[in-house]
Amino acid sequence: MADRYTVIRQALSEPELNAKLFASEFGLEAKKHRVLTNGRASRYPYPEALRSRRHNLYLNSGFTDNMIDFETSPVVGSKNAVRQLKMLEQIMVGQLHEDERLWPLSLAPAPVYNHDLDYLMTANTKTWDRANHDYLGKKYGITQELLGDVHVNFSLNKELLKSLYGQFYRDEYDSLVDFQNHLYFKMAQCFVLYQWLFTYLYGASPVSEDMHIPEHLELPVRSLRCSDYGDDNLPNEQVGYNSLEEHFAKLQQFLDDGTYYSIKEFFGPVRCRRHNQDVGDLQGMLTKGINYLEFRSFDLDPLSRTGVSDDTINFLELLMINTLIKPLPDNLPEELAAARKLNNEVALQKPKEQTPEMHEAAIKIITELQDLVDEFNAPREYRLALKFVQRRVDDPALTISGQLADQIENGNLLSFGLKLANDRFTANMNMTHPLQAISNKYSDDTQRLIKAAIELGVNVSFNDDGVTLTVGDHDETYEAQGDFEFPDGPRKYILDTFPEAIKFQEQQ
């Protein structure tokens, strides 16, 4: 195996494969509360103009109507993914009332939010999702279901996967699908091994007055959400990552015996996924092939406008690429068990704490990734991401939770969160283009078209020369610098072009 990895490293240094090495695709999901300017939960209905929640790929509500789900389509590179998230947030902010804001932290604003918990338990008008909503609320409680977060969806370049299989793994795996399944699961295992480092670097939920935590635990900590007290399955309903076969067998068992209401109830740090695949059809996914991973253990980063930064995603990508040229530990089950325990310990540390063992282990992986960056001539943004990580490893006060600790007043982050929320609301409302994040490439008219399409639940695909809108089998392509007439507004223009989209617009 060592010889194989040596040959793979050599191949990845060649121009053809090297160009594909840093061409991973990312899709981002972010969940944020709608709050009032006093920190109370917003009781305004879900925005009337965004009436296609059952079909909209980009904008939706979560467990409650005031919890906004943002979801980008998969694109190459972290910068493009974050840019889409900025675009979606501008659209949503434009639909908020004057006294509404998007809360920038994973944990709801304590203590004022506590007065709204009874209301929030039933504040869900998605009738088609009512059974799932009621089940989760009863089983896990409202405070867990209200946790905001970011999910990062990741996939390798498809041609890179094919080349790796064809050149190096045909003798080990019967098919590309089989190789793909095992490689993506290896990446999932790698993330679990280093989840503690991501919690250390990006944990950002240090305080809460409404979560069920033991009295001996002294707040603030690094991340309540990333601890065993946060977004997790019950202790006797865990699914491990010891092997692909064991992982999927346990998931199937929990679905079959009713332990999980649906596969969406699995709250592990990584989910294996396939695009456009019924999430409950586990065997179908394995047969057709896992083609992306959903990383779930990221708190909202309040220091980043969208809740996640390019640097965070680039660091994650480096760790995943490293699995292509490095085996996992021989004693993997023991290491995975120790990693889970360590992650909980790191999550419940004081925000500015760090043990010598943590520092040593973090430096070791940073050194590995630095070697990777140098060997394969990674673009500049990856080098900068590593430097950013290095600084935070050397000084815990620079981590997100370390910086938040300095902002805590009266045991909570209410003032800090509201100031950020107000500033970002104002910044979005003062933007001079319909979709500021893409204004360097698209004309204002094309931006208006894209904005209307997203609001109406029409699929939007960005390409080098423009944008393609799609509903079912019907698609239309428009130039990036297009000049359009909208006599009745861009929404009417979209609906006239795509009458198929009219059925999406259910009434609230």
Steps between C-alpha positions, in 0.01 A plus 500: 500500500787734581634453145157575358481829690845593371389444142174692561697797632710498187193486278329784687806717438455470124316796339196303379399364842643788700257738332211286623634459853384840620178507299262357758134599505326651801141565592417689819200485731453757774222526757434836666229636727278792407490717811359837591727792583451425871618139461156339525399243243337650194131415474462641152389239244753352264544763224206500264718559194690174564198278465650183364646343815400151395700532178756778548855367483656808657274661760280322751406491866627247751346353813309824550383762253743753647799271437632570150675229298743626237630244253737558209539282194831312464777707341875467460699678770426645841488859378220425252302308764526781756411753230173317438424501871553878508260531208229297675539698819456829315178366348367394840598824674308687231187311611535575872287752687664816635524353848624156388859379487695180428661374821873425437557232767411130522334527839185708527537835679466428872329596720227679308443216254395274787166683517420380149574128533136396541409698188791360302408142584198530269605784268523294183256551212658235273206262520675237286779479764281510810544135605881519480501834682283373787703180533837678522370765738359243739806272490785754512342814637457845356843633604690237300279547196559875505878472467636698209793361307681461169522179299778471241433266208819378335585294193822429316545581133330216309782458248750479784299217655488311171874541446587382850285193460618417149870542578533372855199316640359267233666203670342580837143605411265333253360827368537877506189515719652263755822704507306824527296372796807391692700814421225735612448294814875515568469879480209490744712295740786747463272790591374318810862443607567873481159635596651623827731733307210651307313546828806670647545730201140579408288421808281801569219417742650576844191594702134410526245534775248258358695183420491205737855498629628370836537746786869424539572627149617857527423723204638625269634200313627469145194350332187364665359411160802284407499322838298199611241750632444651157395374159526126555301179506409333828789307662349159417417601141847588369634386163876458484757526219707184555425372150280576201310174538439538873397866465235434237376182667436692822326783314278247322423325829393825666276582205348152489426472872369857536787633712537778241190662354701560181862511395493873571494408868858382477696791650853365463786736408505373140226364277573304183277632223413473132359786294132463409478170689215421737682550831324198653609265221833396652549196279421704190761755598765232544404332174523824302786640707554755776602819320524756776540539875297727724709635788262609779713605794550871432361769725399821329810717485382845618826655381412410140210674329339179376585280799793323334826625348699403192793412728293248695390321185851505352643342814236228485583436134871461578422239765284308255761514223756369749302175528590427135867463587491368855355185664281511809634364833520121536309508830220706347205399728700592811615826343144593397369433851778711650432778245133520595593525869762764425257705293258519792781601734618772263143626453455535877835665567521866589518702176864596549621164632735264323699202623860432389377175344243687291762747380742223407234303309378813320852599396557149366200517264584860399851386408355214293269735316779752447704225335198421282462865401869523409520165320199561279544875455161588648352840412572792731166487685587160648831630634320793659242266656780298661665814637166602648465160667860516625437831675188366671678185611784706647262738678157370613386858561491541120254212449138598442394392848804676646390825339136446603605452861607866504153604379291327768299739716284386792558139401369536146583635155180695443657844454778368279263296284253785453776744405626261232146431382422873472825579322450224244137591443604858426785389275270275296230765468757754380640279224491673165434193281213247506750222581816674615710184531483427126487859372856480365392244240127547440307804384235645729228367269641147512532531877132596521414197290704269725352654813143449377577143393634411844202657674265296281682170545643480147832317471797727425827369350794735457744448212793683348292707260174550685229319689252222421154485660325165514160362597464129428605440139468867407814712512597843375849653485571871544814706446693619803484859377146472368273800450131421558163672497285424804180698434318310778807421711747208491268264695231528232768459233611171663146367539415589139814318385450206736125447548601166659619698803155639576400177672790548745346805652293361781324755719622559852 
